[in-house]
């Protein structure tokens, strides 16, 4: 599972327990230090949670040698893992849907101005969500461009990633910056070209 520890998405106690149960389900022989690394927790927190899981009869502990143990999920532990994973997955889908709606609403503002042909700048995870939103609105993606040379020529959701130089050869209404990182850098990069070719720039 993805361990989220961001400014607006702080991990809760259930998410930490799920991370531990998921990792132990995959590999019962993981040490506490390895669990701490995989779950983005301190060693003290891992020890605390493992003790709690044992007390709540979610883990069966088997000595491997004098210094290490194997942690096997009990039936209750497996039921808890499945329940937490279902709830976690549901919340992720809800977050994805909310972000897609936010992006779709911003693109809709461009459509209301008569803009229907877009270049997406930034072949990122955000770009994938933007593509999904644009497909729902039945609009046209003229090209996807990116500054990363290693991405050029690669297939990205049915589009070939191009270098920014192609912008001068295309006919489109707006360039949408589809990455939340380096937005200002990209804006500064293409603003002179936007003035020259008369296309709009939108940021998500």
MDAnalysis code that builds the backbone (N, CA, C; Angstrom):
import MDAnalysis as mda
import numpy as np

u = mda.Universe.empty(612, n_residues=204, atom_resindex=np.repeat(np.arange(204), 3), trajectory=True)
u.add_TopologyAttr("name", ["N", "CA", "C"] * 204)
u.add_TopologyAttr("resid", np.arange(1, 205))
u.add_TopologyAttr("resname", ["UNK", "UNK", "UNK", "UNK", "UNK", "UNK", "UNK", "UNK", "UNK", "UNK", "UNK", "UNK", "UNK", "UNK", "UNK", "UNK", "UNK", "UNK", "UNK", "UNK", "UNK", "UNK", "UNK", "UNK", "UNK", "UNK", "UNK", "UNK", "UNK", "UNK", "UNK", "UNK", "UNK", "UNK", "UNK", "UNK", "UNK", "UNK", "UNK", "UNK", "UNK", "UNK", "UNK", "UNK", "UNK", "UNK", "UNK", "UNK", "UNK", "UNK", "UNK", "UNK", "UNK", "UNK", "UNK", "UNK", "UNK", "UNK", "UNK", "UNK", "UNK", "UNK", "UNK", "UNK", "UNK", "UNK", "UNK", "UNK", "UNK", "UNK", "UNK", "UNK", "UNK", "UNK", "UNK", "UNK", "UNK", "UNK", "UNK", "UNK", "UNK", "UNK", "UNK", "UNK", "UNK", "UNK", "UNK", "UNK", "UNK", "UNK", "UNK", "UNK", "UNK", "UNK", "UNK", "UNK", "UNK", "UNK", "UNK", "UNK", "UNK", "UNK", "UNK", "UNK", "UNK", "UNK", "UNK", "UNK", "UNK", "UNK", "UNK", "UNK", "UNK", "UNK", "UNK", "UNK", "UNK", "UNK", "UNK", "UNK", "UNK", "UNK", "UNK", "UNK", "UNK", "UNK", "UNK", "UNK", "UNK", "UNK", "UNK", "UNK", "UNK", "UNK", "UNK", "UNK", "UNK", "UNK", "UNK", "UNK", "UNK", "UNK", "UNK", "UNK", "UNK", "UNK", "UNK", "UNK", "UNK", "UNK", "UNK", "UNK", "UNK", "UNK", "UNK", "UNK", "UNK", "UNK", "UNK", "UNK", "UNK", "UNK", "UNK", "UNK", "UNK", "UNK", "UNK", "UNK", "UNK", "UNK", "UNK", "UNK", "UNK", "UNK", "UNK", "UNK", "UNK", "UNK", "UNK", "UNK", "UNK", "UNK", "UNK", "UNK", "UNK", "UNK", "UNK", "UNK", "UNK", "UNK", "UNK", "UNK", "UNK", "UNK", "UNK", "UNK", "UNK", "UNK", "UNK", "UNK", "UNK", "UNK", "UNK", "UNK"])
u.atoms.positions = np.array([
    [0.835, -1.191, 0.000],
    [0.000, 0.000, 0.000],
    [0.873, 1.245, 0.000],
    [0.286, 2.367, -0.399],
    [0.992, 3.639, -0.406],
    [0.895, 4.259, 0.986],
    [2.034, 4.610, 1.561],
    [2.042, 5.264, 2.865],
    [2.081, 6.770, 2.634],
    [0.986, 7.449, 2.954],
    [0.889, 8.891, 2.739],
    [1.245, 9.623, 4.028],
    [2.244, 10.489, 3.961],
    [2.620, 11.297, 5.123],
    [2.921, 12.699, 4.616],
    [1.852, 13.402, 4.232],
    [1.981, 14.723, 3.631],
    [1.330, 15.768, 4.525],
    [1.447, 17.016, 4.110],
    [0.913, 18.120, 4.907],
    [-0.585, 17.998, 5.123],
    [-1.335, 17.668, 4.081],
    [-2.779, 17.596, 4.173],
    [-3.306, 16.170, 4.293],
    [-2.443, 15.195, 4.214],
    [-2.852, 13.796, 4.293],
    [-1.962, 13.076, 5.301],
    [-2.200, 13.347, 6.566],
    [-1.414, 12.735, 7.622],
    [-1.918, 11.320, 7.908],
    [-1.010, 10.382, 8.188],
    [-1.448, 9.009, 8.476],
    [-2.178, 8.926, 9.805],
    [-3.222, 8.117, 9.851],
    [-3.972, 7.878, 11.071],
    [-3.490, 6.572, 11.697],
    [-3.975, 6.290, 12.887],
    [-3.618, 5.024, 13.530],
    [-4.074, 3.827, 12.691],
    [-5.319, 3.813, 12.161],
    [-5.715, 2.684, 11.311],
    [-4.816, 2.515, 10.078],
    [-4.372, 3.624, 9.474],
    [-3.517, 3.505, 8.284],
    [-2.155, 2.920, 8.649],
    [-1.646, 3.247, 9.830],
    [-0.372, 2.689, 10.269],
    [-0.502, 1.199, 10.566],
    [-1.603, 0.833, 11.212],
    [-1.839, -0.587, 11.490],
    [-1.994, -1.362, 10.181],
    [-2.717, -0.771, 9.231],
    [-2.875, -1.425, 7.933],
    [-1.527, -1.620, 7.257],
    [-0.670, -0.611, 7.300],
    [0.649, -0.721, 6.679],
    [1.441, -1.870, 7.307],
    [1.372, -1.990, 8.623],
    [2.074, -3.078, 9.301],
    [1.492, -4.440, 8.915],
    [0.166, -4.544, 8.936],
    [-0.472, -5.819, 8.596],
    [-0.214, -6.208, 7.147],
    [-0.235, -5.237, 6.240],
    [0.021, -5.523, 4.824],
    [1.442, -6.051, 4.630],
    [2.400, -5.394, 5.253],
    [3.791, -5.810, 5.094],
    [4.065, -7.158, 5.745],
    [3.489, -7.401, 6.911],
    [3.688, -8.695, 7.575],
    [2.950, -9.807, 6.849],
    [1.845, -9.473, 6.215],
    [1.137, -10.472, 5.416],
    [1.989, -10.908, 4.228],
    [2.746, -9.969, 3.672],
    [3.625, -10.283, 2.533],
    [4.888, -10.997, 2.974],
    [5.412, -10.604, 4.151],
    [6.668, -11.186, 4.624],
    [6.692, -11.194, 6.154],
    [6.292, -12.317, 6.766],
    [6.244, -12.394, 8.234],
    [7.617, -12.281, 8.904],
    [8.681, -12.435, 8.130],
    [10.021, -12.434, 8.722],
    [10.650, -11.044, 8.790],
    [9.918, -10.022, 8.377],
    [10.469, -8.669, 8.413],
    [10.848, -8.283, 9.839],
    [12.008, -7.671, 9.972],
    [12.433, -7.189, 11.287],
    [11.707, -5.885, 11.615],
    [11.788, -5.477, 12.871],
    [11.160, -4.219, 13.255],
    [11.800, -3.037, 12.532],
    [13.108, -3.121, 12.302],
    [13.790, -2.042, 11.573],
    [13.296, -1.975, 10.133],
    [13.093, -3.132, 9.509],
    [12.590, -3.166, 8.129],
    [11.149, -2.668, 8.064],
    [10.363, -3.049, 9.060],
    [8.979, -2.569, 9.113],
    [8.936, -1.053, 9.274],
    [9.825, -0.531, 10.108],
    [9.876, 0.914, 10.317],
    [10.154, 1.640, 9.014],
    [11.071, 1.110, 8.219],
    [11.424, 1.738, 6.943],
    [10.273, 1.652, 5.949],
    [9.656, 0.478, 5.845],
    [8.594, 0.285, 4.866],
    [7.326, 1.060, 5.226],
    [7.083, 1.243, 6.516],
    [5.847, 1.887, 6.963],
    [6.036, 3.354, 7.337],
    [7.265, 3.868, 7.149],
    [7.568, 5.261, 7.488],
    [7.234, 5.566, 8.941],
    [7.671, 4.660, 9.833],
    [7.446, 4.813, 11.259],
    [8.769, 4.753, 12.001],
    [8.778, 5.259, 13.214],
    [9.960, 5.120, 14.054],
    [9.999, 3.699, 14.617],
    [11.173, 3.281, 15.050],
    [11.299, 1.957, 15.641],
    [10.440, 1.815, 16.885],
    [10.353, 2.891, 17.670],
    [9.557, 2.854, 18.892],
    [8.066, 2.669, 18.580],
    [7.596, 3.331, 17.514],
    [6.184, 3.199, 17.138],
    [5.884, 1.799, 16.633],
    [6.803, 1.224, 15.864],
    [6.605, -0.140, 15.380],
    [6.492, -1.100, 16.555],
    [7.400, -0.952, 17.510],
    [7.380, -1.809, 18.694],
    [6.063, -1.670, 19.448],
    [5.591, -0.433, 19.585],
    [4.328, -0.165, 20.295],
    [3.150, -0.819, 19.586],
    [3.086, -0.649, 18.262],
    [1.968, -1.207, 17.509],
    [2.016, -2.734, 17.481],
    [3.195, -3.314, 17.349],
    [3.300, -4.775, 17.354],
    [2.838, -5.348, 18.689],
    [3.219, -4.672, 19.756],
    [2.775, -5.115, 21.088],
    [1.255, -5.042, 21.183],
    [0.675, -3.967, 20.667],
    [-0.774, -3.792, 20.711],
    [-1.481, -4.840, 19.858],
    [-0.928, -5.140, 18.689],
    [-1.531, -6.144, 17.813],
    [-1.486, -7.532, 18.447],
    [-0.408, -7.812, 19.152],
    [-0.315, -9.087, 19.877],
    [-1.345, -9.134, 21.009],
    [-1.460, -8.043, 21.745],
    [-2.417, -7.976, 22.851],
    [-3.850, -8.160, 22.348],
    [-4.130, -7.653, 21.151],
    [-5.469, -7.761, 20.562],
    [-5.654, -9.027, 19.739],
    [-4.676, -9.933, 19.856],
    [-4.741, -11.260, 19.214],
    [-4.844, -11.178, 17.694],
    [-4.178, -10.186, 17.096],
    [-4.124, -10.078, 15.636],
    [-2.844, -10.662, 15.064],
    [-1.856, -10.869, 15.919],
    [-0.579, -11.425, 15.484],
    [-0.204, -12.633, 16.325],
    [0.347, -13.631, 15.658],
    [0.978, -14.751, 16.336],
    [2.478, -14.631, 16.122],
    [3.233, -14.640, 17.204],
    [4.676, -14.418, 17.128],
    [5.410, -15.738, 17.347],
    [6.320, -16.043, 16.408],
    [7.105, -17.272, 16.477],
    [8.582, -16.927, 16.526],
    [9.319, -17.377, 17.550],
    [10.768, -17.122, 17.588],
    [11.475, -17.820, 16.434],
    [12.365, -17.101, 15.771],
    [13.179, -17.684, 14.690],
    [14.533, -18.089, 15.245],
    [15.106, -17.234, 16.031],
    [16.327, -17.545, 16.764],
    [16.313, -16.693, 18.039],
    [17.417, -16.565, 18.658],
    [17.453, -15.822, 19.906],
    [17.170, -14.352, 19.772],
    [17.267, -13.804, 18.560],
    [17.139, -12.358, 18.395],
    [16.014, -11.921, 17.467],
    [15.466, -12.817, 16.669],
    [14.457, -12.409, 15.693],
    [13.194, -13.258, 15.815],
    [12.115, -12.706, 15.249],
    [10.812, -13.357, 15.347],
    [10.111, -13.288, 13.988],
    [9.145, -14.182, 13.821],
    [8.260, -14.128, 12.656],
    [6.877, -13.727, 13.157],
    [6.240, -12.791, 12.438],
    [4.934, -12.271, 12.847],
    [3.886, -12.732, 11.829],
    [3.025, -13.656, 12.246],
    [1.988, -14.192, 11.364],
    [0.635, -13.629, 11.766],
    [-0.131, -13.207, 10.772],
    [-1.454, -12.683, 11.051],
    [-2.373, -13.808, 11.518],
    [-3.098, -13.562, 12.598],
    [-4.119, -14.500, 13.045],
    [-5.356, -14.330, 12.158],
    [-6.373, -15.149, 12.378],
    [-7.615, -14.985, 11.608],
    [-8.202, -13.591, 11.831],
    [-8.153, -13.120, 13.090],
    [-8.651, -11.772, 13.385],
    [-7.788, -10.715, 12.707],
    [-6.473, -10.943, 12.690],
    [-5.575, -10.008, 12.021],
    [-5.844, -9.931, 10.535],
    [-6.116, -11.079, 9.917],
    [-6.416, -11.100, 8.481],
    [-7.753, -10.420, 8.194],
    [-8.745, -10.648, 9.043],
    [-10.035, -9.980, 8.868],
    [-9.877, -8.463, 8.989],
    [-9.070, -8.045, 9.958],
    [-8.832, -6.611, 10.154],
    [-8.094, -6.016, 8.963],
    [-7.097, -6.747, 8.453],
    [-6.342, -6.275, 7.284],
    [-7.276, -6.075, 6.094],
    [-8.134, -7.047, 5.833],
    [-9.047, -6.946, 4.698],
    [-10.022, -5.790, 4.872],
    [-10.563, -5.639, 6.084],
    [-11.519, -4.555, 6.342],
    [-10.851, -3.192, 6.173],
    [-9.674, -3.020, 6.772],
    [-8.963, -1.748, 6.673],
    [-8.572, -1.455, 5.225],
    [-8.155, -2.500, 4.488],
    [-7.744, -2.277, 3.095],
    [-8.935, -1.844, 2.238],
    [-10.103, -2.421, 2.489],
    [-11.303, -2.019, 1.753],
    [-11.629, -0.554, 2.028],
    [-11.554, -0.155, 3.293],
    [-11.848, 1.236, 3.648],
    [-10.795, 2.185, 3.076],
    [-9.529, 1.757, 3.138],
    [-8.424, 2.566, 2.596],
    [-8.599, 2.751, 1.090],
    [-8.924, 1.674, 0.384],
    [-9.093, 1.746, -1.074],
    [-10.257, 2.641, -1.449],
    [-11.334, 2.552, -0.669],
    [-12.501, 3.399, -0.922],
    [-12.143, 4.869, -0.784],
    [-11.370, 5.208, 0.246],
    [-10.970, 6.603, 0.446],
    [-10.056, 7.087, -0.680],
    [-9.157, 6.212, -1.165],
    [-8.287, 6.596, -2.281],
    [-9.105, 6.902, -3.530],
    [-10.104, 6.069, -3.803],
    [-10.968, 6.293, -4.970],
    [-11.717, 7.614, -4.819],
    [-12.178, 7.906, -3.602],
    [-12.879, 9.167, -3.364],
    [-11.956, 10.364, -3.567],
    [-10.702, 10.247, -3.122],
    [-9.730, 11.318, -3.333],
    [-9.461, 11.521, -4.821],
    [-9.302, 10.406, -5.542],
    [-9.072, 10.482, -6.992],
    [-10.249, 11.169, -7.686],
    [-11.462, 10.769, -7.310],
    [-12.657, 11.352, -7.924],
    [-12.760, 12.843, -7.634],
    [-12.424, 13.232, -6.400],
    [-12.490, 14.645, -6.035],
    [-11.472, 15.457, -6.822],
    [-10.261, 14.905, -6.980],
    [-9.233, 15.619, -7.737],
    [-9.619, 15.714, -9.208],
    [-10.180, 14.639, -9.757],
    [-10.593, 14.667, -11.161],
    [-11.696, 15.702, -11.381],
    [-12.623, 15.806, -10.433],
    [-13.691, 16.806, -10.563],
    [-13.107, 18.212, -10.508],
    [-12.138, 18.429, -9.615],
    [-11.495, 19.740, -9.516],
    [-10.834, 20.114, -10.842],
    [-10.114, 19.165, -11.441],
    [-9.445, 19.412, -12.719],
    [-10.463, 19.595, -13.834],
    [-11.516, 18.771, -13.834],
    [-12.551, 18.890, -14.862],
    [-13.226, 20.251, -14.805],
    [-13.486, 20.747, -13.607],
    [-14.126, 22.059, -13.466],
    [-13.234, 23.169, -14.021],
    [-11.921, 23.044, -13.808],
    [-11.000, 24.064, -14.323],
    [-10.929, 24.014, -15.847],
    [-10.947, 22.809, -16.400],
    [-10.931, 22.682, -17.860],
    [-12.239, 23.202, -18.449],
    [-13.324, 22.997, -17.731],
    [-14.630, 23.487, -18.188],
    [-14.645, 24.999, -18.349],
    [-13.902, 25.693, -17.504],
    [-13.814, 27.148, -17.629],
    [-13.192, 27.534, -18.962],
    [-12.221, 26.751, -19.421],
    [-11.598, 27.006, -20.726],
    [-12.583, 26.720, -21.852],
    [-13.346, 25.646, -21.695],
    [-14.330, 25.276, -22.719],
    [-15.371, 26.378, -22.870],
    [-15.783, 26.955, -21.755],
    [-16.780, 28.038, -21.796],
    [-16.264, 29.261, -22.544],
    [-14.940, 29.356, -22.673],
    [-14.327, 30.447, -23.435],
    [-14.093, 30.049, -24.894],
    [-14.607, 28.877, -25.277],
    [-14.497, 28.429, -26.662],
    [-13.219, 27.678, -26.983],
    [-12.509, 27.227, -25.966],
    [-11.246, 26.508, -26.185],
    [-11.497, 25.002, -26.080],
    [-11.143, 24.278, -27.141],
    [-11.438, 22.838, -27.179],
    [-10.228, 21.991, -27.578],
    [-9.155, 22.643, -27.998],
    [-7.944, 21.902, -28.411],
    [-6.817, 22.233, -27.441],
    [-6.277, 21.176, -26.809],
    [-5.323, 21.415, -25.733],
    [-4.002, 20.685, -25.934],
    [-2.966, 21.335, -25.462],
    [-1.668, 20.684, -25.267],
    [-1.479, 20.538, -23.771],
    [-1.077, 19.360, -23.330],
    [-0.820, 19.125, -21.914],
    [0.681, 19.142, -21.688],
    [1.128, 19.996, -20.790],
    [2.567, 20.145, -20.543],
    [2.899, 19.498, -19.195],
    [3.566, 18.366, -19.267],
    [3.956, 17.637, -18.063],
    [3.341, 16.256, -18.042],
    [4.119, 15.241, -18.435],
    [3.627, 13.863, -18.461],
    [3.785, 13.256, -17.070],
    [2.809, 13.560, -16.218],
    [2.875, 13.149, -14.817],
    [1.597, 12.412, -14.433],
    [1.520, 12.010, -13.148],
    [0.299, 11.383, -12.659],
    [-0.876, 12.341, -12.783],
    [-0.620, 13.624, -12.551],
    [-1.673, 14.629, -12.685],
    [-2.167, 14.698, -14.125],
    [-1.258, 14.520, -15.064],
    [-1.620, 14.536, -16.482],
    [-2.575, 13.384, -16.803],
    [-2.360, 12.227, -16.182],
    [-3.260, 11.090, -16.397],
    [-4.676, 11.434, -15.955],
    [-4.801, 12.127, -14.821],
    [-6.122, 12.520, -14.332],
    [-6.746, 13.547, -15.269],
    [-5.921, 14.487, -15.754],
    [-6.419, 15.493, -16.699],
    [-6.908, 14.835, -17.986],
    [-6.179, 13.838, -18.461],
    [-6.594, 13.115, -19.664],
    [-7.954, 12.449, -19.454],
    [-8.122, 11.842, -18.292],
    [-9.396, 11.194, -17.990],
    [-10.536, 12.205, -17.978],
    [-10.298, 13.369, -17.385],
    [-11.316, 14.413, -17.339],
    [-11.644, 14.933, -18.732],
    [-10.607, 15.101, -19.563],
    [-10.805, 15.621, -20.919],
    [-11.594, 14.630, -21.762],
    [-11.340, 13.337, -21.577],
    [-12.095, 12.321, -22.331],
    [-13.577, 12.400, -21.983],
    [-13.884, 12.634, -20.715],
    [-15.288, 12.747, -20.303],
    [-15.953, 13.951, -20.956],
    [-15.174, 15.000, -21.216],
    [-15.722, 16.219, -21.819],
    [-15.676, 16.171, -23.348],
    [-15.128, 15.089, -23.897],
    [-15.041, 14.898, -25.352],
    [-14.304, 16.052, -26.030],
    [-13.129, 16.375, -25.493],
    [-12.293, 17.420, -26.055],
    [-11.072, 16.797, -26.727],
    [-10.280, 17.621, -27.378],
    [-9.153, 17.098, -28.147],
    [-7.826, 17.456, -27.489],
    [-7.006, 16.427, -27.279],
    [-5.632, 16.636, -26.822],
    [-4.733, 16.575, -28.057],
    [-4.159, 17.718, -28.403],
    [-3.318, 17.803, -29.605],
    [-1.970, 17.131, -29.365],
    [-1.425, 17.324, -28.175],
    [-0.111, 16.740, -27.874],
    [0.132, 16.766, -26.369],
    [1.049, 15.906, -25.936],
    [1.561, 15.945, -24.564],
    [3.055, 16.202, -24.660],
    [3.516, 17.242, -23.969],
    [4.934, 17.594, -24.037],
    [5.538, 17.555, -22.641],
    [6.844, 17.394, -22.604],
    [7.543, 17.340, -21.320],
    [8.990, 17.777, -21.539],
    [9.584, 18.377, -20.521],
    [10.978, 18.809, -20.617],
    [11.973, 17.667, -20.454],
    [11.523, 16.554, -19.876],
    [12.413, 15.421, -19.612],
    [12.711, 14.670, -20.909],
    [13.955, 14.728, -21.354],
    [14.334, 14.066, -22.610],
    [14.144, 12.563, -22.549],
    [14.247, 11.978, -21.373],
    [14.093, 10.532, -21.235],
    [12.663, 10.072, -21.514],
    [11.726, 11.000, -21.453],
    [10.325, 10.649, -21.715],
    [9.952, 10.810, -23.188],
    [10.741, 11.552, -23.933],
    [10.400, 11.829, -25.332],
    [10.306, 10.542, -26.142],
    [9.222, 10.423, -26.914],
    [9.022, 9.244, -27.750],
    [8.289, 8.119, -27.051],
    [8.079, 8.247, -25.743],
    [7.375, 7.206, -25.006],
    [5.866, 7.360, -25.159],
    [5.186, 6.212, -25.095],
    [3.728, 6.225, -25.159],
    [3.163, 6.559, -23.781],
    [2.286, 7.532, -23.733],
    [1.688, 7.951, -22.470],
    [0.177, 7.972, -22.653],
    [-0.470, 6.885, -22.233],
    [-1.928, 6.790, -22.343],
    [-2.425, 7.058, -23.760],
    [-1.732, 6.482, -24.733],
    [-2.148, 6.620, -26.128],
    [-1.594, 7.831, -26.845],
    [-0.764, 8.604, -26.180],
    [-0.130, 9.779, -26.790],
    [1.383, 9.627, -26.707],
    [2.076, 10.088, -27.722],
    [3.542, 10.065, -27.716],
    [4.044, 11.370, -27.116],
    [4.882, 11.238, -26.096],
    [5.407, 12.433, -25.425],
    [6.409, 13.134, -26.336],
    [6.236, 14.436, -26.504],
    [7.078, 15.234, -27.400],
    [7.850, 16.287, -26.616],
    [8.924, 16.810, -27.199],
    [9.637, 17.929, -26.577],
    [8.851, 19.220, -26.769],
    [9.076, 20.211, -25.935],
    [8.332, 21.474, -26.040],
    [8.499, 22.179, -27.383],
    [9.548, 21.868, -28.128],
    [9.774, 22.512, -29.428],
    [8.605, 22.330, -30.393],
    [7.827, 21.235, -30.223],
    [6.728, 20.976, -31.162],
    [5.612, 21.998, -31.023],
    [5.592, 22.745, -29.938],
    [4.523, 23.728, -29.741],
    [4.439, 24.722, -30.889],
    [5.584, 25.038, -31.491],
    [5.603, 26.002, -32.589],
    [5.012, 25.430, -33.865],
    [4.797, 24.115, -33.917],
    [4.306, 23.468, -35.130],
    [2.849, 23.036, -35.025],
    [2.217, 23.316, -33.897],
    [0.874, 22.800, -33.658],
    [-0.163, 23.918, -33.634],
    [-1.405, 23.542, -33.911],
    [-2.533, 24.467, -33.797],
    [-3.373, 24.023, -32.599],
    [-3.465, 24.882, -31.594],
    [-4.230, 24.538, -30.397],
    [-4.675, 25.828, -29.707],
    [-5.606, 25.671, -28.771],
    [-6.178, 26.841, -28.099],
    [-5.487, 27.171, -26.787],
    [-5.089, 26.138, -26.046],
    [-4.515, 26.382, -24.728],
    [-3.531, 25.291, -24.352],
    [-2.518, 25.689, -23.611],
    [-1.579, 24.739, -23.021],
    [-1.910, 24.642, -21.535],
    [-2.177, 23.428, -21.081],
    [-2.496, 23.210, -19.670],
    [-1.269, 22.608, -18.988],
    [-0.799, 23.267, -17.966],
    [0.356, 22.750, -17.216],
    [-0.159, 21.655, -16.289],
    [0.141, 20.415, -16.636],
    [-0.427, 19.261, -15.930],
    [0.573, 18.631, -14.967],
    [1.229, 19.468, -14.225],
    [2.075, 19.009, -13.134],
    [2.008, 20.056, -12.041],
    [1.929, 19.622, -10.806],
    [1.865, 20.583, -9.705],
    [3.264, 21.034, -9.294],
    [4.269, 20.322, -9.769],
    [5.648, 20.724, -9.500],
    [6.156, 21.571, -10.665],
    [6.961, 22.562, -10.373],
    [7.612, 23.410, -11.382],
    [6.618, 24.166, -12.264],
    [5.455, 24.493, -11.724],
    [4.474, 25.209, -12.531],
    [4.991, 26.576, -12.975],
    [5.583, 27.310, -12.049],
    [6.078, 28.648, -12.401],
    [7.202, 28.551, -13.426],
    [8.060, 27.552, -13.268],
    [9.169, 27.373, -14.210],
    [8.643, 27.136, -15.618],
    [7.616, 26.283, -15.738],
    [7.030, 25.986, -17.053],
    [6.286, 27.205, -17.585],
    [5.600, 27.905, -16.694],
    [4.881, 29.116, -17.102],
    [5.849, 30.140, -17.692],
    [6.965, 30.363, -17.022],
    [7.967, 31.307, -17.524],
    [8.557, 30.824, -18.850],
    [8.674, 29.529, -18.987],
    [9.274, 28.944, -20.194],
    [8.416, 29.173, -21.432],
    [7.089, 28.994, -21.302],
    [6.238, 29.039, -22.499],
    [5.465, 30.348, -22.664],
    [5.553, 31.247, -21.702],
    [4.819, 32.521, -21.820],
    [5.204, 33.326, -23.056],
    [6.513, 33.457, -23.370],
    [6.868, 34.200, -24.600],
    [6.281, 33.569, -25.855],
    [6.265, 32.234, -25.896],
    [5.712, 31.541, -27.057],
    [4.195, 31.727, -27.122],
    [3.542, 31.776, -25.964],
    [2.091, 31.980, -25.940],
    [1.727, 33.341, -26.510],
    [2.529, 34.337, -26.210],
    [2.279, 35.674, -26.740],
    [2.496, 35.697, -28.251],
    [3.494, 34.966, -28.695],
    [3.817, 34.939, -30.125],
    [2.765, 34.181, -30.934],
    [2.304, 33.026, -30.417],
    [1.389, 32.168, -31.165],
    [-0.074, 32.348, -30.753],
    [-0.314, 33.184, -29.744],
    [-1.672, 33.518, -29.313],
    [-2.446, 32.300, -28.783],
    [-1.841, 31.562, -27.867],
    [-2.582, 30.518, -27.163],
    [-2.588, 30.851, -25.674],
    [-3.560, 30.336, -24.980],
    [-3.688, 30.573, -23.556],
    [-2.899, 29.547, -22.749],
    [-2.577, 29.903, -21.523],
    [-1.909, 28.979, -20.614],
    [-2.787, 28.827, -19.384],
    [-3.035, 27.581, -18.993],
    [-3.853, 27.312, -17.806],
    [-3.035, 26.467, -16.835],
    [-3.201, 26.787, -15.573],
    [-2.548, 25.989, -14.515],
    [-3.620, 25.294, -13.680],
    [-3.342, 24.066, -13.299],
    [-4.304, 23.317, -12.486],
    [-4.190, 23.713, -11.026],
])
